[in-house]
Amino acid sequence: MSRYNAKKTESKWQKIWEKNQCFKTDTSSEKPKYYVLEMFPYPSGRIHMGHVRNYTLGDVVARYRKAQGFEVLHPMGWDAFGMPAENAAMEHGGHPADWTYDNIDNMRAQLKQVGLSIDWDREFATCDADYYGKEQELFIKFYEAGLLYRKESWVNWDPVDHTVLANEQVIDGCGWRSGAPVERRKLSQWFFKITDFADELLEALQTLDRWPEKVRLMQENWIGRSEGLEFTFEVVGRDEGITVYTTRPDTIFGASFCAISADHPIANELAEKNENLKAFCEECRQLGTTEEAIEKAEKKGFDTGLKVRHPFTGKEMPVYVANFVLMDYGTGAVFACPAHDQRDLDFALKYNLPVLPVVLPQGEEGEGFSVETEAYTGPGKLANSDFLDGLTIEEGKKAVIDRAEEAGWGQRNINFRLRDWGLSRQRYWGTPIPMVHCDDCGVVPVKISELPVKLPADVSFDKPGNPLDHHPNWKDTACPSCGKPARRETDTMDTFVDSSWYFLRFCSPHAAEPFEKEASNDWLPVNQYIGGIEHAILHLLYARFFTRALNHIGLTDVKEPFEGLFTQGMVNHMTYKDSNDKWVFPESVRTREDGSLFASDTGLDVAEGRIEKMSKSKKNVVDPDDIIEQYGADTARWFMLSDSPPERDLLWSESGIEGAWRFSQRVNRLITSTEGLCAVTSVMPEGLSESALELRKNTHKAIKDVTYSVENLHFNKAVARLYDFVNQLGGKVTGTGAEEAKRESLETLVLLLGPMMPHLAEEMWAFLGHTTLVAETPWPQAIEALTVDSSVKQAVQVNGKVRDVIDVPKDAGKDEVEALAMASVKVQKFIEDKTIRKVIVVPGKIVNIVAN
């Protein structure tokens, strides 16, 4: 018996897998297909423990499904465009492409050390001209199908990254990458018509039963379908009215003012004659366009002097330009009921406007209920509302809409919170938009035969703004239609376009077209998709839209891209700071004799901070290379799977990784030290001894339990069950079938470990005499008869204290169970001189004897 050498063993088996092309997908195979995919990484330069966890989870699924007899597609690529490469070029010099491809080389080598069952022949990066040229082809096809358009609109502008952001890319009013407060600008932008698919995207969420409920709810809320009333206020003294949309027509009798957007046509008209209003409108435009920015901002307004008439009472209400109303949402105008909307209430209190409650909580009377500083948004009955009094909210909504439609001044309408996807970005390192601006022909798509429109290599980053716009000649071209001099579109595509169809390209990565329709129909939807929940709105919604749009134009028969979605938790670690308030790497932290901490490199005192997601900025990171060098990839994989349910955050600990390493050594010792094994080709004999039969039962129960856990992605439970199984293998086995049962148990252990600790499994499989590979061996099948116990363990209590645990036949009646309990030698000691008052039998669980 020798110590298991992970470093030497793992590289050996990785070379063998590669030589044998174990994980190359055979598209001609008659096996059932299974597509496993983890969200592909951004090539930042180094993998981190989050990568190790994410790709280990996917690898377990891929190896397990392959062992089950599926033809598995498990590819890898690189989400390679984006700002970090451009920032690195600006900061350090050089070119984004060099930085990106160097990082890809580094990270590929690191990922291969983890032992992933990847078909590397399908690898590509989104910054490959071949890939983004195909993306340009899809762009043109979407444009020709009417799913793309260009218009001037107010956009979210990141003042640090100097680019436009989609609403989904603004987090708490700030740019998702830079963290800078977002501003508003009016630019000509390209938009995907994602709103054309809003109903489909919403309804189809109900079919995604293998998605986390939380993700489906987040998408449902983001799409935000609502039914309401659209009507037009009469403006006193003007011919034109103000059209509003409301989801709460039941509160119409509580209206106290009308508010319009700073970009509303009436606001623009009035601002031309009023410098103060013009300045206020400009101030409003400094806010971002997202709900977060609006909610956080102080509510401000400008009284236009206009009045509108209430459609039921005829009372006149003031019209304000308000900074919380956006032109792109609804009609750009709202009526405000301050008592039942916090935003309206804050505004009304600021400008001393009426606050009339029209929804009363249960038990409140109309005269005694008032709203002070907090709007009432709960259920109740309507009051102070004429013909609506006494109705519920839903009854009131219907009644108002019915009257509006009967009288002809309003109609029932459906609205969506979702807005079209603005995809134009004013950056270099992205897919060039394949359109040309011609003075005679207008905007014209590039001919597909002339794709890809490649990025220029000779680019400069010495000026702020879009490098493509500054390039001396790249944008100069000929019109594809008339041949006259024209200008290329200098905006590039949002990088989320790149990740909205990459899973389709993996199905036929070398095809002349973006993807082969037959291949997409064969492999999609992805059977198991794995990635972070932070992509619930951005990537996952965009990918769903893109797939439906491709289906709409006939390029694929698939409508939903991901059948099953699993969102893994983060990898966390303790943070440390020294006495100079500087972050300290965990490996630099040492402990003195008195228990205090210090930094080994500086000697400064160190204090523990919060446990947080691993982050380079806080230095609470662990380098996967160091872990693999010291303990091996299998140890890292095992720890990632064992410590907590995979959907929850995982706390990294030295004791945890050391425990995983000790387990690998234990498995090695168990297998290499077991004596008395039969030949590989031996057949299980009849008439097994009691100990051999017990071992076989334990083996097949383990198969059944681990299979169930892996099938349902309960990897930590599978790990726990394998710990138990290893504990069960230490007993003495003798008699008929002992050698065969021992071989079966050890081989089963190896095969069950295969998806999780693949290198160790291969080494032990070879030690057991096999010339085949675990990677190409079928998953063990449990014999059901061996997993069913004929008896059960049942505790016996005397006066409430457990005195013995007895074996009871599964089908035993109460009388038989009671007799077995009373016959127990251990129990007899506690009842022999006492009177039995009562015996309570709970079948399959417990016997309680009451005696005194």
TORZA-368096 format. One record per residue (C-alpha): residue in one letter; x, y, z. Coordinates in steps of 0.2 Angstrom, whole numbers, padded with zeros to 4 digits, always signed. Last residue first. Layout:
BEGIN
AXYZ
...
END
This chain:
BEGIN
N-0217+0001+0190
A-0219-0002+0171
V-0223+0007+0155
I-0216-0001+0140
N-0213+0010+0125
V-0210+0001+0108
I-0204+0012+0094
K-0204+0016+0075
G-0210+0003+0062
P-0226+0000+0071
V-0229+0012+0086
V-0232+0000+0100
I-0237+0006+0117
V-0236-0007+0131
K-0245-0003+0148
R-0244-0007+0166
I-0231-0020+0167
T-0228-0024+0185
K-0209-0023+0190
D-0196-0036+0196
E-0191-0042+0179
I-0194-0025+0170
F-0177-0017+0168
K-0166-0032+0166
Q-0179-0040+0154
V-0176-0025+0142
K-0158-0030+0139
V-0162-0048+0137
S-0176-0044+0124
A-0191-0055+0126
M-0202-0041+0130
A-0198-0032+0114
L-0200-0048+0103
A-0217-0051+0111
E-0223-0033+0108
V-0217-0033+0090
E-0227-0050+0088
D-0243-0043+0096
K-0242-0027+0086
G-0241-0036+0069
A-0225-0040+0060
D-0224-0036+0041
K-0207-0028+0041
P-0200-0042+0053
V-0192-0034+0069
D-0174-0032+0073
I-0172-0025+0090
V-0164-0009+0098
D-0163-0009+0117
R-0165+0001+0133
V-0171+0017+0126
K-0179+0028+0141
G-0197+0033+0141
N-0203+0021+0155
V-0194+0006+0147
Q-0191+0010+0129
V-0188-0002+0114
A-0181+0005+0098
Q-0185-0003+0081
K-0174-0008+0067
V-0182-0015+0052
S-0183-0032+0044
S-0185-0039+0027
D-0175-0024+0020
V-0177-0019+0002
T-0162-0014-0007
L-0156-0031-0012
A-0173-0035-0021
E-0171-0019-0031
I-0154-0024-0039
A-0146-0007-0041
Q-0138-0003-0058
P-0120+0003-0059
W-0116+0017-0071
P-0109+0011-0088
T-0090+0012-0090
E-0082+0024-0103
A-0075+0037-0090
V-0071+0022-0078
L-0059+0017-0091
T-0056-0001-0097
T-0041-0012-0093
H-0048-0017-0076
G-0037-0026-0063
L-0043-0018-0047
F-0028-0006-0048
A-0035+0000-0064
W-0051+0005-0056
M-0042+0013-0042
E-0032+0024-0053
E-0048+0028-0064
A-0058+0032-0048
L-0044+0043-0041
H-0044+0053-0057
P-0063+0055-0058
M-0067+0061-0041
M-0085+0067-0043
P-0091+0058-0058
G-0081+0042-0054
L-0085+0041-0036
L-0100+0030-0039
L-0089+0019-0051
V-0076+0017-0038
L-0088+0012-0024
T-0096+0000-0036
E-0079-0008-0040
L-0076-0009-0021
S-0093-0017-0017
E-0092-0029-0031
R-0075-0035-0027
K-0080-0038-0009
A-0096-0047-0014
E-0086-0058-0026
E-0072-0062-0012
A-0085-0066+0001
G-0097-0076-0010
T-0098-0091+0001
G-0090-0088+0018
T-0082-0073+0026
V-0084-0054+0026
K-0076-0044+0040
G-0081-0026+0041
G-0072-0010+0034
L-0084-0008+0019
Q-0098+0000+0029
N-0088+0016+0033
V-0085+0018+0014
F-0103+0017+0011
D-0107+0030+0025
Y-0094+0042+0016
L-0103+0038+0000
R-0120+0043+0007
A-0113+0060+0013
V-0106+0063-0005
A-0122+0059-0013
K-0131+0070-0001
N-0119+0085-0005
F-0123+0081-0023
H-0141+0084-0022
L-0143+0087-0041
N-0159+0076-0042
E-0151+0063-0053
V-0135+0064-0042
S-0145+0061-0026
Y-0156+0047-0033
T-0141+0038-0040
V-0132+0039-0024
D-0146+0031-0014
K-0149+0017-0026
I-0131+0013-0028
A-0128+0014-0010
K-0143+0002-0007
H-0135-0010-0019
T-0118-0010-0010
N-0126-0012+0008
K-0136-0026+0002
R-0121-0035-0006
L-0112-0033+0010
E-0126-0041+0020
L-0126-0055+0008
A-0108-0058+0010
S-0109-0057+0029
E-0124-0070+0029
S-0115-0082+0017
L-0121-0082-0001
G-0130-0097-0008
E-0127-0094-0026
P-0111-0087-0033
M-0107-0070-0040
V-0097-0072-0056
S-0078-0069-0058
T-0071-0060-0073
V-0061-0047-0062
A-0053-0061-0053
C-0058-0064-0034
L-0052-0052-0020
G-0045-0060-0004
E-0036-0044+0002
T-0041-0026+0003
S-0025-0015+0006
T-0026-0006-0011
I-0045-0003-0010
L-0046+0004+0008
R-0030+0013+0007
N-0034+0023-0008
V-0052+0027-0002
R-0044+0033+0014
Q-0032+0044+0005
S-0046+0052-0005
F-0055+0055+0012
R-0040+0063+0019
W-0040+0075+0005
A-0058+0080+0008
G-0055+0082+0026
E-0040+0094+0022
I-0051+0104+0010
G-0064+0106+0024
S-0051+0110+0038
E-0044+0124+0027
S-0061+0131+0025
W-0071+0139+0011
L-0089+0143+0015
L-0101+0137+0001
D-0116+0148-0003
R-0132+0138-0007
E-0138+0130-0023
P-0125+0116-0022
P-0131+0110-0005
S-0117+0112+0007
D-0099+0105+0011
S-0098+0090+0000
L-0098+0095-0019
M-0085+0109-0018
F-0075+0098-0006
W-0075+0083-0018
R-0070+0094-0033
A-0055+0102-0023
T-0049+0085-0017
D-0051+0078-0035
A-0040+0092-0042
G-0026+0088-0031
Y-0020+0092-0013
Q-0005+0104-0014
E-0004+0108-0033
I-0023+0107-0035
I-0025+0119-0020
D-0011+0131-0026
D-0018+0131-0044
P-0036+0135-0037
D-0030+0151-0029
V-0039+0155-0013
V-0047+0172-0012
N-0051+0183+0003
K-0040+0197-0005
K-0054+0210-0003
S-0052+0217-0021
K-0049+0199-0027
S-0066+0194-0021
M-0072+0178-0013
K-0090+0181-0008
E-0090+0186+0010
I-0087+0181+0028
R-0085+0197+0038
G-0069+0203+0046
E-0056+0194+0056
A-0042+0205+0063
V-0024+0205+0059
D-0009+0213+0069
L+0006+0218+0058
G+0021+0206+0056
T+0022+0212+0038
D+0024+0196+0027
S+0017+0184+0040
A+0002+0194+0044
F-0004+0193+0062
L-0018+0184+0072
S-0020+0183+0091
G-0022+0166+0099
D-0010+0169+0113
E+0003+0157+0105
R+0002+0168+0089
T-0009+0163+0074
R-0004+0167+0056
V-0013+0175+0041
S-0003+0176+0025
E-0013+0162+0016
P-0029+0171+0020
F-0023+0187+0009
V-0024+0203+0019
W-0035+0218+0016
K-0027+0234+0023
D-0034+0244+0038
N-0016+0248+0044
S-0019+0236+0058
D-0022+0222+0046
K-0038+0217+0038
Y-0045+0199+0035
T-0060+0192+0026
M-0067+0175+0029
H-0071+0165+0013
N-0087+0163+0002
V-0090+0152-0013
M-0106+0158-0021
G-0121+0147-0024
Q-0126+0137-0039
T-0141+0141-0050
F-0148+0126-0059
L-0158+0127-0074
G-0167+0113-0084
E-0175+0114-0101
F-0164+0129-0107
P-0166+0136-0124
E-0185+0138-0126
K-0193+0140-0143
V-0184+0126-0153
D-0189+0123-0171
T-0174+0133-0177
L-0170+0145-0191
G-0188+0149-0196
I-0189+0168-0193
H-0200+0166-0177
N-0189+0151-0171
L-0174+0163-0171
A-0184+0176-0162
R-0189+0163-0149
T-0171+0158-0146
F-0166+0176-0145
F-0180+0180-0132
R-0175+0166-0121
A-0157+0170-0122
Y-0161+0188-0117
L-0171+0183-0102
L-0157+0171-0096
H-0143+0183-0099
L-0150+0199-0090
I-0164+0194-0079
A-0159+0178-0070
H-0140+0181-0073
E-0136+0185-0055
I-0143+0168-0051
G-0127+0160-0056
G-0124+0146-0068
I-0129+0129-0073
Y-0139+0123-0088
Q-0145+0105-0089
N-0155+0098-0104
V-0150+0112-0116
P-0166+0113-0127
L-0159+0109-0139
W-0148+0095-0146
D-0157+0088-0161
N-0167+0103-0166
S-0151+0114-0165
A-0142+0101-0175
E-0155+0100-0188
K-0155+0119-0190
E-0137+0120-0192
F-0129+0135-0184
P-0123+0152-0188
E-0120+0146-0206
A-0104+0138-0213
A-0105+0126-0198
H-0089+0123-0188
P-0097+0125-0171
S-0113+0114-0174
C-0122+0111-0158
F-0110+0123-0149
R-0117+0137-0160
L-0134+0135-0152
F-0127+0137-0135
Y-0118+0153-0141
W-0135+0161-0144
S-0139+0175-0131
S-0121+0175-0125
D-0114+0186-0139
V-0130+0197-0138
F-0126+0200-0120
T-0110+0209-0126
D-0120+0224-0132
M-0117+0226-0150
T-0104+0238-0157
D-0107+0256-0162
T-0097+0263-0177
E-0110+0260-0190
R-0100+0261-0206
R-0101+0277-0217
A-0105+0279-0235
P-0096+0283-0252
K-0108+0278-0266
G-0110+0259-0271
C-0129+0261-0273
S-0135+0247-0261
P-0120+0240-0251
C-0115+0259-0249
A-0096+0260-0250
T-0085+0262-0235
D-0077+0274-0223
K-0079+0269-0205
W-0062+0261-0204
N-0053+0277-0210
P-0046+0288-0197
H-0052+0278-0182
H-0060+0290-0169
D-0078+0283-0171
L-0071+0265-0169
P-0062+0271-0153
N-0079+0276-0145
G-0077+0288-0131
P-0062+0295-0122
K-0046+0298-0132
D-0030+0288-0131
F-0037+0271-0135
S-0030+0269-0152
V-0035+0255-0165
D-0024+0247-0178
A-0032+0230-0178
P-0048+0236-0186
L-0063+0226-0180
K-0070+0214-0194
V-0086+0216-0204
P-0088+0197-0206
L-0096+0197-0218
E-0095+0202-0236
S-0107+0188-0242
I-0120+0193-0230
K-0121+0210-0239
V-0120+0224-0226
P-0136+0231-0221
V-0142+0248-0227
V-0147+0264-0217
G-0152+0278-0228
C-0151+0276-0247
D-0145+0293-0253
D-0134+0299-0238
C-0129+0281-0234
H-0126+0274-0217
V-0120+0256-0217
M-0125+0242-0205
P-0116+0227-0199
I-0115+0232-0180
P-0097+0228-0175
T-0096+0214-0162
G-0087+0221-0147
W-0071+0228-0141
Y-0072+0245-0148
R-0085+0254-0137
Q-0100+0265-0140
R-0113+0251-0136
S-0129+0249-0146
L-0140+0234-0140
G-0156+0243-0133
W-0168+0229-0128
D-0186+0234-0130
R-0194+0238-0114
L-0202+0226-0101
R-0214+0234-0089
F-0229+0228-0099
N-0246+0235-0103
I-0263+0228-0106
N-0278+0240-0109
R-0296+0242-0105
Q-0303+0258-0113
G-0306+0276-0109
W-0318+0291-0114
G-0331+0281-0123
A-0345+0282-0110
E-0347+0263-0110
E-0328+0261-0110
A-0326+0272-0095
R-0340+0265-0086
D-0334+0247-0088
I-0316+0252-0083
V-0322+0260-0067
A-0333+0245-0062
K-0319+0233-0066
K-0306+0242-0056
G-0319+0244-0041
E-0323+0225-0041
E-0304+0222-0040
I-0302+0234-0026
T-0317+0228-0016
L-0333+0237-0017
G-0341+0247-0002
D-0341+0264-0011
L-0338+0263-0030
F-0353+0273-0035
D-0346+0288-0026
S-0328+0285-0021
N-0326+0292-0003
A-0324+0273+0001
L-0317+0257-0007
K-0315+0242+0004
G-0299+0234+0009
P-0282+0227+0003
G-0265+0235+0006
T-0256+0249-0002
Y-0259+0263+0012
A-0246+0277+0009
E-0235+0281+0023
T-0233+0299+0029
E-0250+0304+0035
V-0265+0294+0028
S-0281+0295+0037
F-0295+0284+0043
G-0308+0290+0056
E-0321+0297+0044
G-0321+0283+0032
E-0322+0269+0045
E-0308+0256+0048
G-0311+0238+0052
Q-0303+0231+0037
P-0292+0243+0028
L-0300+0258+0019
V-0297+0262+0001
V-0301+0279-0005
P-0290+0289+0006
L-0289+0308+0001
V-0272+0317+0001
P-0274+0334-0006
L-0258+0343-0012
N-0245+0353-0001
Y-0231+0352-0014
K-0219+0341-0004
L-0233+0331+0004
A-0241+0328-0013
F-0224+0322-0020
D-0220+0310-0006
L-0238+0304-0007
D-0237+0301-0026
R-0221+0290-0023
Q-0229+0281-0009
D-0245+0276-0019
H-0261+0274-0010
A-0265+0290-0001
P-0256+0300-0015
C-0268+0296-0029
A-0258+0302-0044
F-0264+0303-0062
V-0250+0297-0074
A-0241+0304-0090
G-0228+0297-0101
T-0240+0285-0110
G-0235+0269-0102
Y-0216+0269-0098
D-0204+0277-0111
M-0209+0295-0107
L-0204+0293-0089
V-0212+0300-0074
F-0203+0302-0057
N-0195+0319-0062
A-0212+0327-0062
V-0219+0340-0074
Y-0235+0345-0065
V-0253+0346-0070
P-0265+0354-0057
M-0283+0346-0054
E-0300+0353-0059
K-0315+0345-0052
G-0327+0337-0066
T-0332+0323-0053
F-0332+0308-0065
P-0318+0312-0078
H-0308+0323-0067
R-0304+0339-0077
V-0286+0344-0081
K-0277+0360-0076
L-0262+0368-0083
G-0251+0380-0073
T-0236+0369-0078
D-0232+0366-0059
F-0214+0359-0059
G-0210+0343-0049
K-0198+0335-0038
K-0197+0318-0029
E-0180+0316-0021
A-0171+0302-0030
K-0170+0284-0024
E-0186+0278-0033
I-0181+0286-0049
A-0164+0278-0050
E-0171+0261-0045
E-0185+0262-0058
T-0172+0265-0072
T-0170+0279-0084
G-0156+0287-0075
L-0158+0305-0068
Q-0149+0319-0076
R-0164+0321-0088
C-0174+0328-0074
E-0162+0342-0072
E-0164+0346-0090
C-0183+0347-0088
F-0181+0359-0073
A-0170+0370-0084
K-0183+0371-0097
L-0197+0374-0084
N-0187+0389-0078
E-0184+0395-0096
N-0202+0395-0100
K-0208+0398-0118
E-0199+0383-0126
A-0202+0373-0110
L-0221+0374-0113
E-0220+0364-0129
N-0207+0352-0122
A-0218+0348-0107
I-0233+0346-0119
P-0224+0334-0130
H-0219+0324-0114
D-0200+0323-0112
A-0200+0330-0094
S-0213+0317-0091
I-0231+0321-0085
A-0240+0322-0068
C-0258+0324-0065
F-0265+0329-0048
S-0276+0325-0033
A-0284+0308-0038
G-0293+0299-0024
F-0308+0297-0034
I-0298+0287-0047
T-0292+0274-0034
D-0301+0260-0042
P-0292+0264-0059
R-0277+0256-0051
T-0266+0249-0066
T-0266+0267-0073
Y-0262+0273-0091
V-0264+0292-0095
T-0268+0302-0110
I-0267+0321-0108
G-0279+0331-0119
E-0278+0341-0134
D-0290+0356-0137
R-0284+0367-0123
G-0292+0378-0111
V-0294+0365-0097
V-0286+0349-0102
E-0298+0335-0104
F-0290+0319-0097
T-0288+0305-0109
F-0290+0286-0104
E-0280+0270-0103
L-0287+0258-0089
G-0277+0243-0082
E-0270+0226-0085
S-0252+0223-0080
R-0238+0212-0087
G-0222+0215-0078
I-0208+0207-0089
W-0197+0210-0074
N-0209+0203-0062
E-0211+0187-0072
Q-0192+0186-0074
M-0189+0187-0056
L-0203+0175-0052
R-0196+0162-0064
V-0179+0164-0056
K-0186+0162-0038
E-0196+0146-0044
P-0179+0138-0049
W-0181+0131-0066
R-0186+0113-0070
D-0204+0117-0071
L-0201+0129-0086
T-0218+0127-0093
Q-0226+0141-0083
L-0212+0153-0089
A-0219+0150-0106
E-0233+0163-0102
L-0221+0177-0098
L-0210+0175-0113
E-0224+0172-0125
D-0233+0188-0118
A-0217+0199-0120
F-0212+0192-0137
D-0215+0208-0147
T-0208+0217-0132
I-0191+0210-0136
K-0190+0220-0152
F-0171+0222-0152
F-0166+0240-0152
W-0152+0250-0161
Q-0149+0267-0154
S-0149+0285-0160
L-0145+0295-0144
K-0153+0305-0131
R-0144+0305-0115
R-0148+0300-0097
E-0135+0298-0083
V-0130+0283-0073
P-0122+0284-0056
A-0105+0275-0058
G-0103+0257-0052
S-0091+0253-0067
R-0098+0236-0072
W-0117+0236-0068
G-0118+0255-0071
C-0127+0263-0056
G-0145+0267-0052
D-0147+0252-0040
I-0141+0241-0054
V-0142+0247-0072
Q-0138+0233-0084
E-0156+0227-0085
N-0161+0245-0091
A-0149+0243-0106
L-0133+0253-0104
V-0125+0265-0116
T-0107+0269-0116
H-0093+0280-0110
D-0087+0268-0097
V-0086+0281-0084
P-0101+0292-0088
D-0112+0277-0090
W-0127+0283-0101
N-0144+0276-0099
V-0154+0280-0114
W-0167+0293-0120
S-0172+0288-0138
E-0168+0291-0156
K-0173+0276-0166
R-0166+0261-0175
Y-0175+0245-0177
L-0173+0226-0176
L-0186+0212-0176
G-0193+0217-0193
A-0188+0201-0202
E-0175+0210-0212
Y-0167+0217-0196
F-0167+0200-0188
K-0159+0192-0203
I-0146+0206-0203
F-0142+0203-0184
L-0141+0184-0187
E-0128+0188-0200
Q-0118+0199-0188
E-0118+0185-0176
K-0111+0174-0189
G-0097+0186-0191
Y-0095+0187-0172
Y-0091+0169-0172
D-0079+0168-0187
A-0071+0184-0181
D-0067+0176-0165
C-0071+0188-0151
T-0085+0176-0145
A-0072+0163-0141
F-0073+0145-0148
E-0071+0128-0141
R-0080+0113-0150
D-0065+0102-0151
W-0063+0104-0132
D-0077+0092-0129
I-0076+0094-0110
S-0075+0080-0097
L-0067+0092-0084
G-0051+0086-0075
V-0048+0101-0065
Q-0031+0103-0073
K-0040+0106-0090
L-0048+0121-0082
Q-0031+0129-0078
A-0024+0126-0095
R-0040+0134-0103
M-0038+0149-0091
N-0020+0153-0096
D-0024+0151-0115
I-0040+0161-0113
N-0030+0175-0104
D-0017+0176-0118
Y-0032+0177-0130
T-0040+0192-0121
W-0024+0202-0118
D-0019+0200-0136
A-0036+0204-0142
P-0038+0220-0131
H-0021+0227-0139
G-0006+0233-0130
G-0005+0247-0117
H-0006+0244-0099
E-0021+0255-0093
M-0030+0258-0110
A-0027+0240-0116
A-0033+0234-0099
N-0049+0245-0100
E-0053+0238-0117
A-0051+0220-0111
P-0061+0224-0095
M-0075+0232-0106
G-0082+0218-0116
F-0079+0204-0128
A-0073+0186-0123
D-0088+0176-0117
W-0077+0160-0119
G-0081+0143-0124
M-0083+0125-0117
P-0093+0110-0123
H-0102+0096-0114
L-0113+0086-0127
V-0117+0069-0120
E-0122+0054-0130
F-0132+0045-0116
G-0129+0028-0109
Q-0130+0031-0090
A-0111+0033-0089
K-0112+0048-0101
R-0126+0055-0090
Y-0115+0053-0074
R-0100+0061-0083
A-0110+0076-0089
V-0119+0079-0072
V-0103+0078-0062
D-0095+0089-0075
G-0108+0102-0073
L-0106+0103-0054
T-0087+0103-0056
Y-0089+0118-0068
N-0098+0129-0056
R-0087+0124-0041
V-0071+0127-0050
H-0076+0143-0058
G-0082+0150-0041
M-0065+0144-0034
H-0056+0156-0046
I-0050+0154-0064
R-0036+0167-0069
G-0035+0179-0084
S-0051+0187-0085
P-0057+0176-0099
Y-0076+0178-0096
P-0083+0161-0092
F-0096+0150-0101
M-0112+0147-0092
E-0112+0129-0088
L-0119+0117-0101
V-0125+0099-0101
Y-0134+0093-0117
Y-0140+0075-0117
K-0144+0064-0132
P-0151+0047-0133
K-0139+0035-0141
E-0139+0032-0160
S-0122+0041-0162
S-0119+0051-0177
T-0115+0067-0168
D-0102+0059-0158
T-0097+0071-0144
K-0078+0070-0140
F-0077+0066-0121
C-0066+0050-0121
Q-0055+0056-0135
N-0044+0041-0131
K-0028+0052-0131
E-0037+0066-0121
W-0044+0054-0108
I-0026+0046-0107
K-0018+0063-0105
Q-0030+0068-0091
W-0027+0051-0083
K-0008+0054-0081
S-0010+0072-0076
E-0021+0066-0062
T-0010+0052-0056
K+0006+0062-0053
K-0001+0076-0044
A-0013+0065-0034
N+0000+0054-0027
Y-0010+0041-0016
R+0001+0035-0002
S+0007+0017-0005
M+0000+0000+0000
END
